[in-house]
Amino acid sequence: MSKLEQSKLPAHVAIIMDGNGRWAKMRGLPRVEGHIQGLESVRNIVTLTRKLRIPYLTLYAFSKENWSRPRTEVKKLLELLGIFLEKELQLMMDEDIRFRVVGNIMDFPKKLQTQLNAAMQKTSGNTSLSLNIALSYSGREEILNAVRQIINEAKEGHITQIDENVFQDYLYTKGIPDPDLLIRTSGEMRVSNFLLWQIAYTEIYVTDTLWPDFREDAYIKALIEYTKRERRFGSIKENLSGRV
């Protein structure tokens, strides 16, 4: 951590948490054990993000496509999510962490919807860290939903002009800045339908480390790599530095 320069840290880190199943398979364990260990990584990374004063963290926890997994695995994932909310809610309050769901919360069972909404409501006034959990999330669906809403608003005369700022207000991530850094664990070189609009100029970091093994050292390594990069946003170095 001593190698990190606070001024160069990202304001928003997004993570595709991949590799729970492979972690368990490599050890001859049921897949659910990988998910349980993955929750320990979540706790570890959230705590460190808060300590580093990074204001936004978005974790890809459950995609729209994950509903097609075996029913027993999906059921266990939902149980673990409920347990996580029960165990970590007080910590979020103590550490001034705001909890938000990014995705279609209506896809979940009523009891879990109630838990999710209660956690969002209780932590809504917290400001030190915005913890955004992508649940039943699809980047393509998010964009299509935004288009449908904008069309309806335009028909009713509420919208007369559409630009990027207007469009962003109809995304699940309304009010959340675009990620500066996207981390993907497990070595897969794809974005998996995650934040397709928001990562247009995001720096991407891929590590072979499986999510249950992704702890402080691996996170710090990713952040150090980010601080070494030069973000240009489509421009060139001379323009950004003010030189011709």
Phi and psi in degrees as GROMACS dihedral restraints (atoms count N, CA, C in turn):
[ dihedral_restraints ]
;  ai    aj    ak    al  type     phi  dphi    fc
    3     4     5     6     1   -66.1    20    10
    4     5     6     7     1   -19.1    20    10
    6     7     8     9     1   -83.0    20    10
    7     8     9    10     1    -9.2    20    10
    9    10    11    12     1   -86.9    20    10
   10    11    12    13     1   135.0    20    10
   12    13    14    15     1   -99.7    20    10
   13    14    15    16     1   118.3    20    10
   15    16    17    18     1   -55.3    20    10
   16    17    18    19     1   -39.5    20    10
   18    19    20    21     1   -68.0    20    10
   19    20    21    22     1   -19.4    20    10
   21    22    23    24     1   -99.8    20    10
   22    23    24    25     1    -2.7    20    10
   24    25    26    27     1   -70.5    20    10
   25    26    27    28     1   149.8    20    10
   27    28    29    30     1   -67.9    20    10
   28    29    30    31     1   150.7    20    10
   30    31    32    33     1   -83.7    20    10
   31    32    33    34     1   -24.1    20    10
   33    34    35    36     1  -141.3    20    10
   34    35    36    37     1   120.1    20    10
   36    37    38    39     1  -110.4    20    10
   37    38    39    40     1   130.6    20    10
   39    40    41    42     1  -115.1    20    10
   40    41    42    43     1   141.5    20    10
   42    43    44    45     1  -132.8    20    10
   43    44    45    46     1   128.2    20    10
   45    46    47    48     1   -90.4    20    10
   46    47    48    49     1   106.0    20    10
   48    49    50    51     1   -85.5    20    10
   49    50    51    52     1    94.3    20    10
   51    52    53    54     1  -119.7    20    10
   52    53    54    55     1   146.5    20    10
   54    55    56    57     1   114.7    20    10
   55    56    57    58     1     4.9    20    10
   57    58    59    60     1   -59.9    20    10
   58    59    60    61     1   -46.1    20    10
   60    61    62    63     1   -64.3    20    10
   61    62    63    64     1   -43.3    20    10
   63    64    65    66     1   -66.0    20    10
   64    65    66    67     1   -37.8    20    10
   66    67    68    69     1   -58.5    20    10
   67    68    69    70     1   -45.0    20    10
   69    70    71    72     1   -68.6    20    10
   70    71    72    73     1   -42.7    20    10
   72    73    74    75     1   -61.7    20    10
   73    74    75    76     1   -40.4    20    10
   75    76    77    78     1   -61.9    20    10
   76    77    78    79     1   -22.6    20    10
   78    79    80    81     1  -107.4    20    10
   79    80    81    82     1     7.5    20    10
   81    82    83    84     1    68.0    20    10
   82    83    84    85     1    29.1    20    10
   84    85    86    87     1  -109.1    20    10
   85    86    87    88     1   158.3    20    10
   87    88    89    90     1   -61.9    20    10
   88    89    90    91     1   150.4    20    10
   90    91    92    93     1   -56.1    20    10
   91    92    93    94     1   -32.9    20    10
   93    94    95    96     1   -60.7    20    10
   94    95    96    97     1   -29.6    20    10
   96    97    98    99     1   -64.7    20    10
   97    98    99   100     1   -34.1    20    10
   99   100   101   102     1   -64.6    20    10
  100   101   102   103     1   -40.3    20    10
  102   103   104   105     1   -66.2    20    10
  103   104   105   106     1   -38.1    20    10
  105   106   107   108     1   -64.3    20    10
  106   107   108   109     1   -45.2    20    10
  108   109   110   111     1   -66.9    20    10
  109   110   111   112     1   -31.9    20    10
  111   112   113   114     1   -61.1    20    10
  112   113   114   115     1   -34.0    20    10
  114   115   116   117     1   -64.9    20    10
  115   116   117   118     1   -32.9    20    10
  117   118   119   120     1   -64.8    20    10
  118   119   120   121     1   -37.7    20    10
  120   121   122   123     1   -66.0    20    10
  121   122   123   124     1   -39.1    20    10
  123   124   125   126     1   -57.7    20    10
  124   125   126   127     1   -49.4    20    10
  126   127   128   129     1   -60.1    20    10
  127   128   129   130     1   -42.3    20    10
  129   130   131   132     1   -64.3    20    10
  130   131   132   133     1   -46.1    20    10
  132   133   134   135     1   -72.0    20    10
  133   134   135   136     1   -38.3    20    10
  135   136   137   138     1   -62.2    20    10
  136   137   138   139     1   -45.3    20    10
  138   139   140   141     1   -61.4    20    10
  139   140   141   142     1   -44.0    20    10
  141   142   143   144     1   -68.9    20    10
  142   143   144   145     1   -38.5    20    10
  144   145   146   147     1   -59.6    20    10
  145   146   147   148     1   -43.3    20    10
  147   148   149   150     1   -63.0    20    10
  148   149   150   151     1   -41.7    20    10
  150   151   152   153     1   -64.4    20    10
  151   152   153   154     1   -35.0    20    10
  153   154   155   156     1   -82.1    20    10
  154   155   156   157     1    -2.7    20    10
  156   157   158   159     1    62.2    20    10
  157   158   159   160     1    33.2    20    10
  159   160   161   162     1   -81.7    20    10
  160   161   162   163     1   120.8    20    10
  162   163   164   165     1   -77.9    20    10
  163   164   165   166     1   -18.2    20    10
  165   166   167   168     1  -134.7    20    10
  166   167   168   169     1   132.8    20    10
  168   169   170   171     1  -137.2    20    10
  169   170   171   172     1   123.2    20    10
  171   172   173   174     1  -118.6    20    10
  172   173   174   175     1   123.7    20    10
  174   175   176   177     1  -113.7    20    10
  175   176   177   178     1   127.9    20    10
  177   178   179   180     1   -84.6    20    10
  178   179   180   181     1    99.3    20    10
  180   181   182   183     1   -99.3    20    10
  181   182   183   184     1   -36.8    20    10
  183   184   185   186     1  -154.5    20    10
  184   185   186   187     1   111.4    20    10
  186   187   188   189     1   -85.2    20    10
  187   188   189   190     1   165.2    20    10
  189   190   191   192     1   -58.2    20    10
  190   191   192   193     1   -37.2    20    10
  192   193   194   195     1   -70.3    20    10
  193   194   195   196     1   -21.1    20    10
  195   196   197   198     1   -65.8    20    10
  196   197   198   199     1   -17.3    20    10
  198   199   200   201     1   -62.8    20    10
  199   200   201   202     1   -21.2    20    10
  201   202   203   204     1   -83.1    20    10
  202   203   204   205     1    -2.5    20    10
  204   205   206   207     1   -68.4    20    10
  205   206   207   208     1   165.7    20    10
  207   208   209   210     1   -51.1    20    10
  208   209   210   211     1   139.3    20    10
  210   211   212   213     1   -56.5    20    10
  211   212   213   214     1   -38.2    20    10
  213   214   215   216     1   -65.0    20    10
  214   215   216   217     1   -37.4    20    10
  216   217   218   219     1   -69.5    20    10
  217   218   219   220     1   -42.6    20    10
  219   220   221   222     1   -61.8    20    10
  220   221   222   223     1   -43.6    20    10
  222   223   224   225     1   -59.2    20    10
  223   224   225   226     1   -42.8    20    10
  225   226   227   228     1   -68.3    20    10
  226   227   228   229     1   -37.9    20    10
  228   229   230   231     1   -60.7    20    10
  229   230   231   232     1   -42.0    20    10
  231   232   233   234     1   -67.8    20    10
  232   233   234   235     1   -36.6    20    10
  234   235   236   237     1   -63.0    20    10
  235   236   237   238     1   -43.4    20    10
  237   238   239   240     1   -64.5    20    10
  238   239   240   241     1   -36.1    20    10
  240   241   242   243     1   -63.4    20    10
  241   242   243   244     1   -43.7    20    10
  243   244   245   246     1   -62.8    20    10
  244   245   246   247     1   -41.8    20    10
  246   247   248   249     1   -64.3    20    10
  247   248   249   250     1   -41.8    20    10
  249   250   251   252     1   -58.0    20    10
  250   251   252   253     1   -45.6    20    10
  252   253   254   255     1   -62.3    20    10
  253   254   255   256     1   -41.8    20    10
  255   256   257   258     1   -65.4    20    10
  256   257   258   259     1   -42.5    20    10
  258   259   260   261     1   -78.8    20    10
  259   260   261   262     1   -32.5    20    10
  261   262   263   264     1  -101.4    20    10
  262   263   264   265     1    -6.9    20    10
  264   265   266   267     1   -60.7    20    10
  265   266   267   268     1   -43.4    20    10
  267   268   269   270     1   -65.7    20    10
  268   269   270   271     1   -37.6    20    10
  270   271   272   273     1   -62.0    20    10
  271   272   273   274     1   -40.4    20    10
  273   274   275   276     1   -63.2    20    10
  274   275   276   277     1   -36.9    20    10
  276   277   278   279     1   -70.0    20    10
  277   278   279   280     1   -43.2    20    10
  279   280   281   282     1   -64.2    20    10
  280   281   282   283     1   -35.2    20    10
  282   283   284   285     1   -97.6    20    10
  283   284   285   286     1     8.8    20    10
  285   286   287   288     1    60.9    20    10
  286   287   288   289     1    44.4    20    10
  288   289   290   291     1  -105.1    20    10
  289   290   291   292     1   129.0    20    10
  291   292   293   294     1   -92.3    20    10
  292   293   294   295     1   131.3    20    10
  294   295   296   297     1  -102.2    20    10
  295   296   297   298     1   128.4    20    10
  297   298   299   300     1  -134.7    20    10
  298   299   300   301     1   145.1    20    10
  300   301   302   303     1   -99.2    20    10
  301   302   303   304     1   130.8    20    10
  303   304   305   306     1  -113.1    20    10
  304   305   306   307     1   108.5    20    10
  306   307   308   309     1   143.5    20    10
  307   308   309   310     1  -166.9    20    10
  309   310   311   312     1   -97.6    20    10
  310   311   312   313     1    91.6    20    10
  312   313   314   315     1   -64.2    20    10
  313   314   315   316     1   -23.0    20    10
  315   316   317   318     1   -69.7    20    10
  316   317   318   319     1   -12.1    20    10
  318   319   320   321     1   -74.4    20    10
  319   320   321   322     1   -15.7    20    10
  321   322   323   324     1   -91.2    20    10
  322   323   324   325     1   160.1    20    10
  324   325   326   327     1   -57.8    20    10
  325   326   327   328     1   151.7    20    10
  327   328   329   330     1   -55.3    20    10
  328   329   330   331     1   -41.7    20    10
  330   331   332   333     1   -62.0    20    10
  331   332   333   334     1   -43.2    20    10
  333   334   335   336     1   -70.1    20    10
  334   335   336   337     1   -35.9    20    10
  336   337   338   339     1   -57.8    20    10
  337   338   339   340     1   -42.9    20    10
  339   340   341   342     1   -61.7    20    10
  340   341   342   343     1   -43.7    20    10
  342   343   344   345     1   -62.4    20    10
  343   344   345   346     1   -45.1    20    10
  345   346   347   348     1   -63.4    20    10
  346   347   348   349     1   -45.8    20    10
  348   349   350   351     1   -64.6    20    10
  349   350   351   352     1   -37.6    20    10
  351   352   353   354     1   -65.2    20    10
  352   353   354   355     1   -41.6    20    10
  354   355   356   357     1   -65.3    20    10
  355   356   357   358     1   -41.7    20    10
  357   358   359   360     1   -64.7    20    10
  358   359   360   361     1   -40.9    20    10
  360   361   362   363     1   -67.4    20    10
  361   362   363   364     1   -44.2    20    10
  363   364   365   366     1   -67.2    20    10
  364   365   366   367     1   -33.8    20    10
  366   367   368   369     1   -97.1    20    10
  367   368   369   370     1     4.7    20    10
  369   370   371   372     1   -61.0    20    10
  370   371   372   373     1   -24.0    20    10
  372   373   374   375     1   -90.3    20    10
  373   374   375   376     1    -4.1    20    10
  375   376   377   378     1   -77.1    20    10
  376   377   378   379     1   146.2    20    10
  378   379   380   381     1  -132.9    20    10
  379   380   381   382     1    -9.4    20    10
  381   382   383   384     1   -74.3    20    10
  382   383   384   385     1   -34.6    20    10
  384   385   386   387     1  -146.4    20    10
  385   386   387   388     1   131.2    20    10
  387   388   389   390     1   -98.8    20    10
  388   389   390   391     1   109.1    20    10
  390   391   392   393     1   -96.2    20    10
  391   392   393   394     1   108.2    20    10
  393   394   395   396     1  -105.9    20    10
  394   395   396   397     1   118.4    20    10
  396   397   398   399     1  -105.9    20    10
  397   398   399   400     1   118.3    20    10
  399   400   401   402     1   -80.8    20    10
  400   401   402   403     1   112.8    20    10
  402   403   404   405     1  -127.2    20    10
  403   404   405   406     1   133.0    20    10
  405   406   407   408     1    46.4    20    10
  406   407   408   409     1    49.8    20    10
  408   409   410   411     1  -103.5    20    10
  409   410   411   412     1   140.5    20    10
  411   412   413   414     1  -142.5    20    10
  412   413   414   415     1   122.9    20    10
  414   415   416   417     1   -62.0    20    10
  415   416   417   418     1   -41.2    20    10
  417   418   419   420     1   -65.6    20    10
  418   419   420   421     1   -42.6    20    10
  420   421   422   423     1   -63.4    20    10
  421   422   423   424     1   -39.8    20    10
  423   424   425   426     1   -58.1    20    10
  424   425   426   427     1   -45.6    20    10
  426   427   428   429     1   -67.0    20    10
  427   428   429   430     1   -44.0    20    10
  429   430   431   432     1   -62.9    20    10
  430   431   432   433     1   -41.4    20    10
  432   433   434   435     1   -61.5    20    10
  433   434   435   436     1   -40.4    20    10
  435   436   437   438     1   -62.7    20    10
  436   437   438   439     1   -42.8    20    10
  438   439   440   441     1   -62.4    20    10
  439   440   441   442     1   -44.7    20    10
  441   442   443   444     1   -61.1    20    10
  442   443   444   445     1   -44.1    20    10
  444   445   446   447     1   -63.9    20    10
  445   446   447   448     1   -42.0    20    10
  447   448   449   450     1   -64.5    20    10
  448   449   450   451     1   -40.9    20    10
  450   451   452   453     1   -59.8    20    10
  451   452   453   454     1   -45.9    20    10
  453   454   455   456     1   -64.6    20    10
  454   455   456   457     1   -41.8    20    10
  456   457   458   459     1   -64.9    20    10
  457   458   459   460     1   -38.0    20    10
  459   460   461   462     1   -66.9    20    10
  460   461   462   463     1   -40.3    20    10
  462   463   464   465     1   -61.2    20    10
  463   464   465   466     1   -34.1    20    10
  465   466   467   468     1   -86.6    20    10
  466   467   468   469     1     0.1    20    10
  468   469   470   471     1    83.3    20    10
  469   470   471   472     1    10.6    20    10
  471   472   473   474     1   -82.8    20    10
  472   473   474   475     1   -19.0    20    10
  474   475   476   477     1  -126.6    20    10
  475   476   477   478     1   128.4    20    10
  477   478   479   480     1  -115.1    20    10
  478   479   480   481     1   -17.4    20    10
  480   481   482   483     1  -143.7    20    10
  481   482   483   484     1   138.4    20    10
  483   484   485   486     1  -120.3    20    10
  484   485   486   487     1   124.9    20    10
  486   487   488   489     1  -135.7    20    10
  487   488   489   490     1  -173.8    20    10
  489   490   491   492     1   -61.8    20    10
  490   491   492   493     1   -39.8    20    10
  492   493   494   495     1   -64.2    20    10
  493   494   495   496     1   -41.2    20    10
  495   496   497   498     1   -64.6    20    10
  496   497   498   499     1   -46.2    20    10
  498   499   500   501     1   -59.9    20    10
  499   500   501   502     1   -42.0    20    10
  501   502   503   504     1   -62.3    20    10
  502   503   504   505     1   -26.3    20    10
  504   505   506   507     1   -70.8    20    10
  505   506   507   508     1    -9.8    20    10
  507   508   509   510     1  -106.8    20    10
  508   509   510   511     1     5.7    20    10
  510   511   512   513     1   -88.6    20    10
  511   512   513   514     1   162.0    20    10
  513   514   515   516     1   -59.0    20    10
  514   515   516   517     1   -28.0    20    10
  516   517   518   519     1   -91.5    20    10
  517   518   519   520     1    21.4    20    10
  519   520   521   522     1   -50.6    20    10
  520   521   522   523     1   128.8    20    10
  522   523   524   525     1    87.4    20    10
  523   524   525   526     1    -5.2    20    10
  525   526   527   528     1  -106.7    20    10
  526   527   528   529     1   125.5    20    10
  528   529   530   531     1   -65.5    20    10
  529   530   531   532     1   156.0    20    10
  531   532   533   534     1   -61.6    20    10
  532   533   534   535     1   147.9    20    10
  534   535   536   537     1   -63.6    20    10
  535   536   537   538     1   142.1    20    10
  537   538   539   540     1   -86.6    20    10
  538   539   540   541     1   -34.2    20    10
  540   541   542   543     1  -134.6    20    10
  541   542   543   544     1   129.3    20    10
  543   544   545   546     1  -113.3    20    10
  544   545   546   547     1   121.4    20    10
  546   547   548   549     1  -106.2    20    10
  547   548   549   550     1   132.8    20    10
  549   550   551   552     1  -122.0    20    10
  550   551   552   553     1   125.8    20    10
  552   553   554   555     1   -91.0    20    10
  553   554   555   556     1   165.9    20    10
  555   556   557   558     1    81.9    20    10
  556   557   558   559     1    -0.1    20    10
  558   559   560   561     1    84.0    20    10
  559   560   561   562     1    -0.9    20    10
  561   562   563   564     1   -73.2    20    10
  562   563   564   565     1   134.0    20    10
  564   565   566   567     1   -99.8    20    10
  565   566   567   568     1    64.1    20    10
  567   568   569   570     1  -154.8    20    10
  568   569   570   571     1   162.1    20    10
  570   571   572   573     1   -99.5    20    10
  571   572   573   574     1    -8.2    20    10
  573   574   575   576     1    53.1    20    10
  574   575   576   577     1    44.9    20    10
  576   577   578   579     1    63.5    20    10
  577   578   579   580     1    33.6    20    10
  579   580   581   582     1  -112.5    20    10
  580   581   582   583     1   120.9    20    10
  582   583   584   585     1    50.2    20    10
  583   584   585   586     1    49.4    20    10
  585   586   587   588     1   -61.1    20    10
  586   587   588   589     1   -39.1    20    10
  588   589   590   591     1   -73.2    20    10
  589   590   591   592     1   -43.1    20    10
  591   592   593   594     1   -75.0    20    10
  592   593   594   595     1   -21.9    20    10
  594   595   596   597     1   -98.5    20    10
  595   596   597   598     1    23.2    20    10
  597   598   599   600     1   -52.5    20    10
  598   599   600   601     1   -40.3    20    10
  600   601   602   603     1  -124.2    20    10
  601   602   603   604     1    24.6    20    10
  603   604   605   606     1   -78.2    20    10
  604   605   606   607     1   139.4    20    10
  606   607   608   609     1   -74.8    20    10
  607   608   609   610     1   133.6    20    10
  609   610   611   612     1  -110.3    20    10
  610   611   612   613     1   133.3    20    10
  612   613   614   615     1  -129.2    20    10
  613   614   615   616     1   122.5    20    10
  615   616   617   618     1  -114.1    20    10
  616   617   618   619     1   132.0    20    10
  618   619   620   621     1  -125.1    20    10
  619   620   621   622     1   146.2    20    10
  621   622   623   624     1   -74.2    20    10
  622   623   624   625     1   -13.0    20    10
  624   625   626   627     1   -60.7    20    10
  625   626   627   628     1   130.6    20    10
  627   628   629   630     1   -76.3    20    10
  628   629   630   631     1   149.4    20    10
  630   631   632   633     1   -53.2    20    10
  631   632   633   634     1   -44.0    20    10
  633   634   635   636     1   -60.8    20    10
  634   635   636   637     1   -20.4    20    10
  636   637   638   639     1   -98.5    20    10
  637   638   639   640     1    -0.3    20    10
  639   640   641   642     1   -84.4    20    10
  640   641   642   643     1    98.8    20    10
  642   643   644   645     1  -123.1    20    10
  643   644   645   646     1  -155.6    20    10
  645   646   647   648     1   -55.8    20    10
  646   647   648   649     1   -48.9    20    10
  648   649   650   651     1   -61.1    20    10
  649   650   651   652     1   -43.5    20    10
  651   652   653   654     1   -66.6    20    10
  652   653   654   655     1   -37.9    20    10
  654   655   656   657     1   -67.1    20    10
  655   656   657   658     1   -45.8    20    10
  657   658   659   660     1   -60.3    20    10
  658   659   660   661     1   -40.4    20    10
  660   661   662   663     1   -59.2    20    10
  661   662   663   664     1   -42.9    20    10
  663   664   665   666     1   -64.8    20    10
  664   665   666   667     1   -41.1    20    10
  666   667   668   669     1   -67.6    20    10
  667   668   669   670     1   -38.9    20    10
  669   670   671   672     1   -62.2    20    10
  670   671   672   673     1   -43.0    20    10
  672   673   674   675     1   -60.2    20    10
  673   674   675   676     1   -41.0    20    10
  675   676   677   678     1   -61.0    20    10
  676   677   678   679     1   -42.9    20    10
  678   679   680   681     1   -65.3    20    10
  679   680   681   682     1   -18.2    20    10
  681   682   683   684     1   -87.3    20    10
  682   683   684   685     1   -12.3    20    10
  684   685   686   687     1   -84.9    20    10
  685   686   687   688     1   153.6    20    10
  687   688   689   690     1  -108.8    20    10
  688   689   690   691     1   112.1    20    10
  690   691   692   693     1   -87.5    20    10
  691   692   693   694     1   125.7    20    10
  693   694   695   696     1  -113.6    20    10
  694   695   696   697     1   -21.0    20    10
  696   697   698   699     1    53.4    20    10
  697   698   699   700     1    40.0    20    10
  699   700   701   702     1    88.1    20    10
  700   701   702   703     1    -6.4    20    10
  702   703   704   705     1   -95.9    20    10
  703   704   705   706     1  -163.2    20    10
  705   706   707   708     1  -126.7    20    10
  706   707   708   709     1   164.3    20    10
  708   709   710   711     1   -57.8    20    10
  709   710   711   712     1   -42.4    20    10
  711   712   713   714     1   -61.1    20    10
  712   713   714   715     1   -41.0    20    10
  714   715   716   717     1   -66.4    20    10
  715   716   717   718     1   -41.0    20    10
  717   718   719   720     1   -68.1    20    10
  718   719   720   721     1   -31.7    20    10
  720   721   722   723     1   -85.2    20    10
  721   722   723   724     1    -5.4    20    10
  723   724   725   726     1    93.5    20    10
  724   725   726   727     1    -2.4    20    10
  726   727   728   729     1   -91.1    20    10
  727   728   729   730     1   153.1    20    10
